[in-house]
Each structure stands twice: as C-alpha cells, then as structure tokens.
Amino acid sequence: MGIHIVGPLGLLVLVFDIYAILNVARSTASSLVRVIWIALILIAPVIGFILWVFLGPREERSLFRR
C-alpha cells in the first residue's frame, strides 16, 4: 500500500535522484556519510532528495566541476 509515482512525475523524481546520488558519490564527505545519504535517497526518493538539498554537504553541486 505504498505511494507509486508514475509517468512524467516519476521520471522527474528519477532524474533528480540520480543527480543527487552522483553528487553525493563525488563529494569529499567521509565514506560513511556518503553511504548514508545514498541509502536515504534510495529508500525515500522524494524525501531523501529534499533533505539532501537542504541538509547535504555544502560543496559546489555540479557534475562538471574541475
């Protein structure tokens, strides 16, 4: 009896979550912190992404940083 997000909204959530996971994986945070953030994003995609945006590590959030 979970909430199912389908269609364009589901695709948008998937894209945002992939973006967040890639940024977490590339961050300089400790391995434990990165694993916790990735697990949170995978377990609760919408809430995990929102929490990451507001509470995640404050590094430059860009996939194309040098």
QUIBELNOR-V917795 format. One record per residue. RES is the residue in one letter. OMEGA is omega in whole degrees, -180 to 180 (NA if undefined). Layout:
# QUIBELNOR-V917795
res=RES omega=OMEGA
res=RES omega=OMEGA
This chain:
# QUIBELNOR-V917795
res=M omega=-180
res=G omega=177
res=I omega=-180
res=H omega=178
res=I omega=-177
res=V omega=177
res=G omega=-177
res=P omega=179
res=L omega=178
res=G omega=178
res=L omega=178
res=L omega=177
res=V omega=179
res=L omega=180
res=V omega=179
res=F omega=180
res=D omega=177
res=I omega=177
res=Y omega=-179
res=A omega=-179
res=I omega=178
res=L omega=178
res=N omega=177
res=V omega=-179
res=A omega=-179
res=R omega=-176
res=S omega=179
res=T omega=178
res=A omega=-180
res=S omega=-178
res=S omega=-180
res=L omega=180
res=V omega=179
res=R omega=179
res=V omega=179
res=I omega=179
res=W omega=-180
res=I omega=178
res=A omega=179
res=L omega=179
res=I omega=-180
res=L omega=-178
res=I omega=-179
res=A omega=-171
res=P omega=-176
res=V omega=-179
res=I omega=178
res=G omega=179
res=F omega=-180
res=I omega=177
res=L omega=179
res=W omega=-179
res=V omega=-175
res=F omega=-173
res=L omega=-176
res=G omega=179
res=P omega=-176
res=R omega=174
res=E omega=176
res=E omega=-176
res=R omega=179
res=S omega=178
res=L omega=-173
res=F omega=179
res=R omega=-176
res=R omega=NA
